[in-house]
Amino acid sequence: MVDALAIFEGKQIRRHWDDARELWYFSVIDVVSALTGQEDFQLARNYWKVMKNRLFAEGSETVTKCNRLKLLAADGKKRFTDCADTETMFRIIQSIPSKYAEPFKLWLARVGYERVEESVDPERTIRRALSTYKRQGRSDDWINMRLKSIEVRKDLTDEWENRGVKNGKEFAILTDDITFAWAGITTKTYKNYKGLRKENLRDNMTNLELVLNMLAEESTKVISKKVEPVTFKENRQVAKKGGGVAKAARIELEEKTGKPVISPSKYDPSQKKIE
């Protein structure tokens, strides 16, 4: 678990990273203070108290989703304060009548509109991803490979669904099996090695890592179609075999180059650095 500060409009927002849940939790009072322009901590605290009671009276579940976490206070001591994750914080922001909150509300409305449009025309999702990668300075080769990896992943998850695998926890377990089989580390350890938190692991792989991960997932799909696993245990065995195909390629490549494939870099050294 990590404590850190975020900055909004020159205001410090205390936040706390929950490694187990992989979520940032923000101090509600700090956000309220920033959005209302209220400098006095006690007045910001009172504002949140009144607002919290109003939301509770309205039957909103927002208040129940806030957690009491210990954050560093102005006196240098850690004290319990109401904290909310990003989703809950956005809901709180929507309830604050403030000119500072308006950019957040407009952004939320825009995102909501875009998601509705993407549900009607899925190709929009691909175009949005392409635009985002371009803005990040990714090379065309990396972008093409990343988009291909999305296709490979979709084919694999379709195969899992056909074999009775449930989306969510079971998908995550199988993905972890594949990753450990080819990379020798769990998905979480892989992300920690690259210094990632909420970021997508594949979005931060080098070209070579992407290629091997695609090989592992494509091999898993092909083996699954051949073996036709029935139980979840059998699906896990297939996932490990698919990952093993990429592991053999990784080991051979490392032996020939004398360099490890798994890299702490969040970008390919041949590409423009992405902050």
C-alpha positions in Angstrom: 0.0 0.0 0.0 1.3 3.4 -1.0 0.4 6.9 0.1 1.0 9.8 -2.3 -0.2 13.3 -3.3 -2.1 14.3 -6.5 -2.3 17.9 -7.6 -5.5 19.6 -8.8 -5.7 23.3 -9.5 -2.6 23.8 -7.3 -4.3 21.9 -4.4 -2.8 18.8 -2.8 -5.1 15.8 -2.8 -4.0 13.0 -0.5 -4.4 9.6 -1.9 -3.8 5.9 -1.0 -2.9 3.0 -3.3 -4.5 -0.3 -2.3 -2.2 -2.9 -3.9 -4.6 -5.8 -3.2 -7.5 -4.1 -4.9 -5.3 -2.2 -7.4 -7.3 1.0 -6.7 -6.4 4.6 -5.8 -8.4 6.0 -2.9 -8.6 9.8 -2.6 -9.3 12.0 0.4 -12.9 13.2 0.0 -12.4 16.3 2.1 -9.3 17.3 0.0 -11.3 17.0 -3.2 -14.3 18.9 -1.6 -11.9 21.6 -0.5 -10.4 21.9 -4.0 -13.7 22.0 -5.8 -15.4 24.4 -3.5 -12.4 26.7 -3.1 -12.7 26.2 0.7 -9.2 26.7 2.2 -10.2 26.0 5.8 -10.0 22.3 6.5 -12.8 22.3 9.2 -15.2 24.2 6.9 -14.5 21.7 4.1 -15.0 18.9 6.5 -18.4 20.4 7.6 -19.3 20.8 3.9 -18.7 17.1 3.3 -20.6 16.1 6.5 -23.7 18.0 5.4 -23.4 16.6 1.9 -22.9 13.1 3.2 -26.1 13.3 5.3 -28.0 14.7 2.2 -26.8 11.8 0.0 -27.6 9.3 2.6 -31.1 10.7 3.1 -31.6 10.5 -0.7 -30.8 6.8 -0.6 -27.5 7.2 -2.5 -25.1 4.3 -2.1 -22.2 6.7 -2.6 -21.7 7.3 1.1 -21.5 3.5 1.9 -18.8 3.1 -0.7 -16.5 5.5 1.1 -13.8 4.0 3.3 -12.1 5.3 6.4 -8.4 5.2 5.8 -5.4 6.6 7.7 -3.8 9.4 5.8 -1.1 11.9 6.8 -2.7 15.0 8.4 -1.3 18.5 8.6 0.1 17.8 12.1 2.3 15.0 10.7 0.2 12.2 12.2 -1.9 9.6 10.3 -5.6 10.1 11.0 -8.7 8.3 9.7 -10.4 10.2 6.9 -13.2 9.4 4.4 -11.7 8.1 1.1 -13.3 7.1 -2.1 -12.0 5.2 -5.2 -12.1 6.9 -8.6 -15.6 5.8 -9.6 -17.1 6.9 -6.3 -15.2 10.1 -6.3 -16.7 11.0 -9.7 -20.2 10.4 -8.3 -19.4 12.8 -5.4 -18.0 15.4 -7.8 -21.3 15.3 -9.7 -23.1 16.4 -6.5 -21.0 19.4 -5.9 -22.3 22.7 -7.4 -19.0 24.2 -8.3 -17.4 25.9 -11.3 -14.3 23.9 -10.6 -16.3 20.6 -10.9 -17.8 21.6 -14.2 -14.8 20.3 -16.3 -15.1 16.9 -14.6 -18.9 16.8 -15.3 -18.4 17.8 -19.0 -15.7 15.1 -19.3 -17.9 12.5 -17.7 -20.8 13.4 -20.1 -18.4 13.2 -23.1 -17.1 9.8 -22.0 -20.6 8.5 -21.5 -21.6 9.7 -24.9 -18.6 8.1 -26.5 -19.2 4.7 -24.9 -22.8 4.7 -26.1 -21.6 5.5 -29.6 -19.0 2.7 -29.4 -21.7 0.2 -28.3 -23.5 1.0 -31.6 -20.3 1.1 -33.7 -17.5 -1.0 -32.1 -15.1 0.2 -34.7 -15.0 3.5 -32.9 -13.3 1.7 -30.0 -10.5 0.7 -32.2 -10.1 4.2 -33.6 -10.1 5.6 -30.1 -7.3 3.2 -29.1 -5.3 4.0 -32.2 -5.6 7.7 -31.5 -4.5 7.3 -27.9 -1.5 5.2 -28.8 -0.5 7.9 -31.4 -0.7 10.6 -28.8 1.5 8.5 -26.5 4.2 8.5 -29.2 4.0 4.8 -30.0 5.6 3.7 -33.3 3.3 2.4 -36.1 4.9 -1.1 -35.8 4.1 -1.3 -32.1 0.6 0.0 -32.7 -0.1 -2.6 -35.4 1.2 -5.3 -33.2 -0.8 -4.1 -30.2 -4.0 -4.1 -32.3 -3.2 -7.6 -33.5 -2.7 -8.7 -29.9 -6.2 -7.5 -29.1 -7.6 -9.7 -31.9 -5.7 -12.7 -30.6 -6.9 -12.1 -27.1 -10.5 -11.8 -28.3 -10.2 -15.1 -30.1 -8.9 -16.7 -27.0 -11.6 -15.4 -24.7 -14.2 -16.5 -27.2 -12.7 -20.0 -27.1 -12.8 -19.9 -23.3 -16.4 -19.0 -23.3 -17.2 -21.8 -25.6 -15.5 -24.1 -23.1 -17.7 -22.9 -20.2 -15.1 -20.6 -18.6 -16.7 -17.7 -16.7 -15.6 -14.2 -17.4 -14.0 -12.4 -14.5 -12.1 -14.4 -11.9 -11.7 -17.5 -14.1 -10.4 -15.5 -17.0 -7.9 -13.8 -14.7 -6.7 -17.2 -13.4 -6.2 -18.6 -16.9 -4.4 -15.4 -18.0 -2.1 -15.7 -15.0 -1.4 -19.4 -15.8 -0.4 -18.4 -19.4 1.8 -15.5 -18.2 3.6 -17.6 -15.5 4.1 -20.4 -18.0 5.9 -18.3 -20.6 7.4 -15.4 -18.6 8.2 -17.3 -15.4 6.4 -14.7 -13.2 2.8 -14.0 -12.3 0.9 -11.2 -14.0 1.0 -9.1 -10.8 4.7 -9.6 -10.4 5.2 -8.7 -14.1 3.3 -5.4 -13.5 5.2 -4.6 -10.4 8.5 -5.3 -12.3 7.5 -2.6 -14.8 6.3 -0.2 -12.1 2.7 -0.5 -13.2 -0.5 -0.2 -11.1 -3.8 0.3 -13.0 -2.1 0.4 -16.4 -2.7 -2.4 -18.8 0.3 -4.7 -18.9 0.1 -5.3 -22.7 0.1 -1.6 -23.3 3.5 -1.5 -21.6 5.2 -4.4 -23.2 8.0 -4.1 -25.7 7.6 -5.5 -29.2 9.3 -8.7 -28.2 7.2 -9.2 -25.1 4.0 -8.6 -27.1 5.1 -11.1 -29.7 5.7 -13.9 -27.2 2.5 -13.1 -25.2 0.6 -13.4 -28.5 2.3 -16.7 -29.2 1.3 -17.9 -25.8 -2.3 -16.9 -26.2 -2.7 -18.1 -29.8 -1.1 -21.4 -28.8 -3.5 -21.8 -25.9 -6.5 -21.2 -28.3 -5.2 -23.7 -30.9 -4.4 -26.4 -28.2 -7.9 -25.8 -26.7 -9.6 -26.4 -30.0 -7.7 -29.6 -30.4 -8.0 -31.0 -26.8 -11.6 -29.6 -26.2 -11.3 -29.2 -22.4 -14.5 -29.6 -20.4 -13.6 -28.6 -16.8 -11.9 -25.5 -15.5 -9.0 -27.7 -14.3 -8.5 -29.0 -17.9 -8.6 -25.4 -19.2 -5.8 -24.5 -16.8 -3.7 -27.4 -18.1 -4.2 -26.1 -21.6 -3.3 -22.6 -20.6 0.0 -23.8 -19.2 0.8 -25.8 -22.3 0.0 -22.8 -24.5 2.3 -20.6 -22.4 4.9 -23.3 -22.5 5.2 -22.9 -26.3 6.2 -19.3 -25.9 8.5 -20.2 -23.0 10.5 -22.4 -25.2 10.8 -19.6 -27.7 11.8 -17.1 -25.0 14.5 -19.4 -23.6 16.0 -20.1 -27.0 16.1 -16.4 -27.9 17.7 -15.5 -24.5 20.3 -18.1 -25.1 21.1 -16.8 -28.5 21.2 -13.1 -27.6 22.4 -13.3 -24.0 19.7 -10.8 -23.0 16.5 -11.3 -21.0 13.3 -10.9 -22.8 11.3 -9.6 -19.8 12.1 -5.9 -19.5 11.3 -3.4 -16.8 10.9 -0.8 -19.6 7.4 0.5 -20.3 8.4 1.1 -24.0 10.7 -0.4 -26.6 14.2 1.2 -26.4 14.0 1.8 -30.2 10.8 3.9 -29.8 10.2 7.3 -28.4 10.2 7.3 -24.6 6.7 7.5 -23.1 6.4 9.2 -19.7 
